[in-house]
Amino acid sequence: MAFTIEGEARKGRWLVTCDHASNHVPDWLGGDLGIPAEDMGRHIAWDVGAAGVARELGRLLDSPVILSEFSRLVIDPNRGEDDPTLVMKLYDGTIIPANRHAGPEEVERRLDRLYRPYHAAYARLAALRPDRVIVAVHSFTPCLRGRSPRPWHVGVLYSHLDERFSKPLIARLMAETDLCVGNNEPYSGHLPGDAIDCHALRLGRHNTLIEVRNDLIATPAQQAHWAARLAPILTEVLEGL
């Protein structure tokens, strides 16, 4: 299965997405990618804690949630089909053996069985309401290998092509005095062909991408805490537009 949908019949305006919800490798790929279980548990394989936040956020916002059911190392649903990082061969110091010789035919197989079904379901859910707002939930590691620690608790990523929702959201989060908030940090939110580009920017939908530092959402209790904190803030920002 390429994806899970929760709460499709919910009445809310939002669509909560989690592109990197799982570190699962399908059986038809051998069940692993040739790297240790320790690496499959790291941020390179999935967004640690993001799925729990997304599920609870969808429940609190009374809105549907879509979650991927495959590792980003198998194929990354948050990249365009022609992106050179669609199937990673090296990530944060780890070589991915099963991807080293993945040629066009193998990439096409993964596109057909995982990537495209996920995006088809995403597009269908997004189209159920004409006033849909997409909020993508991700997480980031506190420190990449050999790099400086990242100070942000939460980041908001967006494209310069549509700042309508994200800029007010950043301002509102910055009003929370205990938070260090990243403005397009730890990286830029403008990535042509990514999920937000395809399902929001090109169709004029309100959107934002939230990155929570993964050590802050490692447990179900922490995930529920962040969802409970974000839900009223998101609602307040939307009401102010």
C-alpha positions as CSV (number, residue, x, y, z in Angstrom):
1,M,0.0,0.0,0.0
2,A,1.4,3.4,-1.0
3,F,-0.6,5.5,1.4
4,T,-3.0,5.7,4.3
5,I,-6.0,8.1,4.5
6,E,-7.6,9.0,7.8
7,G,-10.8,11.0,8.3
8,E,-11.7,11.3,4.6
9,A,-15.3,12.2,5.6
10,R,-14.2,14.9,8.1
11,K,-15.8,18.3,7.3
12,G,-12.8,20.6,7.9
13,R,-11.2,22.8,5.3
14,W,-7.7,21.5,5.8
15,L,-5.8,18.7,4.2
16,V,-3.0,17.5,6.5
17,T,-0.3,15.7,4.6
18,C,2.8,13.7,5.7
19,D,5.0,12.9,2.8
20,H,7.7,11.1,4.9
21,A,5.5,9.3,7.4
22,S,7.1,5.9,7.1
23,N,10.4,4.1,6.9
24,H,8.9,1.0,5.4
25,V,10.6,-0.8,2.5
26,P,8.2,-3.0,0.5
27,D,8.7,-6.7,0.3
28,W,9.1,-6.5,-3.5
29,L,12.2,-4.5,-2.9
30,G,13.5,-7.2,-0.5
31,G,12.2,-5.5,2.7
32,D,15.4,-3.4,3.1
33,L,17.8,-1.2,1.2
34,G,21.0,-2.8,2.4
35,I,21.6,-0.4,5.2
36,P,21.5,-1.1,9.0
37,A,18.3,-0.8,10.9
38,E,19.9,2.0,12.9
39,D,20.1,4.1,9.7
40,M,16.5,3.2,8.7
41,G,15.5,4.6,12.0
42,R,17.2,8.0,11.3
43,H,15.8,11.0,9.5
44,I,17.3,9.9,6.3
45,A,14.6,7.2,5.9
46,W,11.6,9.2,7.2
47,D,10.5,12.2,9.2
48,V,10.7,10.9,12.7
49,G,7.6,11.8,14.7
50,A,5.8,13.6,11.9
51,A,3.1,11.0,11.3
52,G,1.9,11.2,14.9
53,V,1.7,15.0,14.7
54,A,-0.1,14.8,11.4
55,R,-2.7,12.3,12.6
56,E,-3.5,14.2,15.7
57,L,-3.5,17.5,13.9
58,G,-6.1,16.2,11.4
59,R,-8.3,15.0,14.3
60,L,-8.1,18.4,16.0
61,L,-8.8,20.3,12.8
62,D,-11.6,17.8,11.9
63,S,-9.9,17.3,8.5
64,P,-8.5,14.5,6.4
65,V,-4.9,13.3,6.6
66,I,-2.9,11.5,4.0
67,L,0.3,9.7,5.0
68,S,2.9,7.9,2.8
69,E,3.5,4.2,3.5
70,F,7.0,3.9,2.1
71,S,10.5,5.3,3.0
72,R,11.7,8.4,1.3
73,L,14.8,6.3,0.5
74,V,12.8,4.1,-1.7
75,I,11.5,7.1,-3.6
76,D,10.8,10.6,-2.3
77,P,7.2,11.7,-2.8
78,N,8.2,15.3,-2.0
79,R,10.3,15.6,-5.1
80,G,9.4,16.0,-8.7
81,E,9.6,13.0,-11.0
82,D,12.6,14.6,-12.8
83,D,14.4,15.6,-9.6
84,P,17.9,14.1,-9.3
85,T,17.3,13.5,-5.6
86,L,14.1,11.4,-6.2
87,V,16.0,8.2,-5.4
88,M,18.9,9.0,-3.2
89,K,22.2,7.0,-3.5
90,L,23.9,8.8,-0.6
91,Y,22.3,10.7,2.2
92,D,23.9,12.4,5.3
93,G,26.9,10.1,5.1
94,T,25.1,6.8,4.4
95,I,25.4,5.0,1.1
96,I,22.2,3.3,0.0
97,P,23.3,0.0,-1.6
98,A,19.9,-0.8,-3.2
99,N,19.8,2.5,-4.9
100,R,23.3,2.6,-6.3
101,H,22.4,0.9,-9.5
102,A,18.7,1.8,-9.7
103,G,18.3,2.7,-13.4
104,P,15.4,4.2,-15.3
105,E,13.4,1.0,-15.3
106,E,13.7,0.5,-11.5
107,V,12.8,4.2,-10.9
108,E,9.8,3.8,-13.1
109,R,8.6,0.8,-11.2
110,R,8.8,2.7,-7.9
111,L,7.0,5.6,-9.5
112,D,4.2,3.4,-10.7
113,R,3.7,1.4,-7.5
114,L,4.3,4.0,-4.8
115,Y,4.8,7.6,-5.9
116,R,2.0,8.1,-8.4
117,P,-0.7,6.3,-6.4
118,Y,0.2,8.5,-3.4
119,H,0.0,11.7,-5.5
120,A,-3.3,10.6,-7.2
121,A,-4.9,10.1,-3.7
122,Y,-3.4,13.4,-2.5
123,A,-4.9,15.2,-5.5
124,R,-8.3,13.6,-5.1
125,L,-8.5,14.6,-1.4
126,A,-7.3,18.1,-2.1
127,A,-10.1,18.5,-4.7
128,L,-12.9,17.5,-2.4
129,R,-13.3,21.1,-1.3
130,P,-12.8,24.2,-3.5
131,D,-11.4,26.2,-0.5
132,R,-8.9,23.5,0.6
133,V,-5.9,24.6,2.7
134,I,-2.9,22.2,2.6
135,V,-0.7,21.9,5.7
136,A,2.3,19.6,5.2
137,V,3.9,18.1,8.3
138,H,7.6,17.3,8.3
139,S,10.3,17.0,10.9
140,F,14.1,17.7,10.8
141,T,17.1,16.3,12.6
142,P,18.7,18.5,15.2
143,C,22.1,18.2,13.5
144,L,23.4,16.8,10.2
145,R,26.6,14.8,10.5
146,G,29.6,17.2,10.5
147,R,27.3,20.3,10.6
148,S,26.4,22.9,13.2
149,P,23.4,22.2,15.5
150,R,20.1,23.6,14.3
151,P,18.6,25.9,16.9
152,W,15.0,26.1,15.6
153,H,12.2,24.3,17.4
154,V,9.9,24.7,14.4
155,G,10.3,26.0,10.9
156,V,7.8,27.2,8.4
157,L,8.7,26.6,4.8
158,Y,7.2,28.3,1.8
159,S,7.7,29.5,-1.8
160,H,8.2,33.1,-2.7
161,L,5.4,32.4,-5.2
162,D,2.8,32.2,-2.4
163,E,3.5,33.7,1.1
164,R,-0.1,34.4,2.0
165,F,-0.5,31.9,4.7
166,S,3.1,31.1,5.8
167,K,4.2,34.7,6.5
168,P,1.3,35.3,9.0
169,L,1.9,31.9,10.5
170,I,5.6,32.7,11.1
171,A,4.6,36.0,12.8
172,R,2.1,34.2,15.0
173,L,4.6,31.5,16.0
174,M,7.2,34.1,16.8
175,A,4.8,35.6,19.3
176,E,5.2,32.3,21.3
177,T,8.1,33.5,23.5
178,D,9.5,30.0,24.2
179,L,9.9,29.1,20.5
180,C,12.8,29.6,18.1
181,V,11.1,29.8,14.8
182,G,12.7,29.2,11.4
183,N,11.7,31.4,8.5
184,N,12.3,29.1,5.6
185,E,14.7,27.2,7.8
186,P,16.3,24.7,8.0
187,Y,16.0,25.0,4.2
188,S,14.0,26.8,1.6
189,G,10.5,25.8,0.9
190,H,10.7,26.6,-2.8
191,L,11.3,23.4,-4.7
192,P,9.8,23.1,-8.1
193,G,7.9,19.8,-8.6
194,D,7.5,19.0,-4.9
195,A,4.2,18.1,-3.3
196,I,3.2,21.7,-2.3
197,D,4.2,23.0,-5.8
198,C,2.0,20.3,-7.5
199,H,-1.0,20.3,-5.2
200,A,-1.1,23.9,-3.9
201,L,1.0,26.5,-5.8
202,R,-0.1,25.5,-9.3
203,L,-3.7,25.5,-8.2
204,G,-3.8,28.6,-6.1
205,R,-4.5,26.8,-2.8
206,H,-3.5,28.2,0.6
207,N,-0.7,26.2,1.9
208,T,2.2,25.9,4.3
209,L,4.8,23.4,5.3
210,I,5.7,22.9,9.0
211,E,8.9,21.3,10.1
212,V,9.2,20.3,13.8
213,R,12.6,19.4,15.2
214,N,12.4,15.6,15.6
215,D,13.8,15.3,19.1
216,L,10.8,17.4,20.3
217,I,8.3,14.9,18.8
218,A,10.0,11.6,19.6
219,T,7.1,10.2,21.7
220,P,3.3,10.0,21.2
221,A,2.9,12.4,24.1
222,Q,5.2,15.0,22.5
223,Q,3.5,14.5,19.1
224,A,0.1,15.1,20.7
225,H,1.4,18.2,22.5
226,W,2.7,19.8,19.3
227,A,-0.5,19.0,17.4
228,A,-2.5,20.6,20.2
229,R,-0.3,23.6,20.1
230,L,-0.4,24.0,16.4
231,A,-4.1,23.4,15.7
232,P,-5.4,26.6,17.3
233,I,-2.6,28.7,15.8
234,L,-3.3,27.4,12.3
235,T,-7.0,28.1,12.8
236,E,-6.4,31.6,14.1
237,V,-4.1,32.4,11.1
238,L,-6.6,31.1,8.6
239,E,-9.4,33.1,10.2
240,G,-7.3,36.3,9.9
241,L,-6.7,36.0,6.2
